[in-house]
């Protein structure tokens, strides 16, 4: 098993991760399924992210965060902090 497969399996347990075939842009679709075979989450991993180890790990952690939010397992204060960080700063005169 390659390093990426191990990372995906460890990060997303108990779900089963699967990477689709490479797309024309080099990206691949990550699909997480539960024990019943139902798709829980599907995200595109960019080809550039997959080619760079650091970017790949960051992308996987981002998907993990999305999954935690979707499942409602993230603490409210963390969700508030993420929302505040995502706001666009306005510099009025």
C-alpha angles and dihedrals in degrees: 000000000000124000094258092053091050091049092049093047093049095043098048103037127168087033122075113239122208129182116211125221119290113278122222089265091052094253124126132207115243112208124188118199132185128228091276091056094250118144108247099176139357125193137165116239110206119237091237090053092050092050095053117061095211094047090046093054091048091050092050091050089050090053089047090054090050089052093050091050091047090052092046092238097125119097116252094239090055091050090050091050091050092050092050091049090052094055119109113242115233119208105200123184 
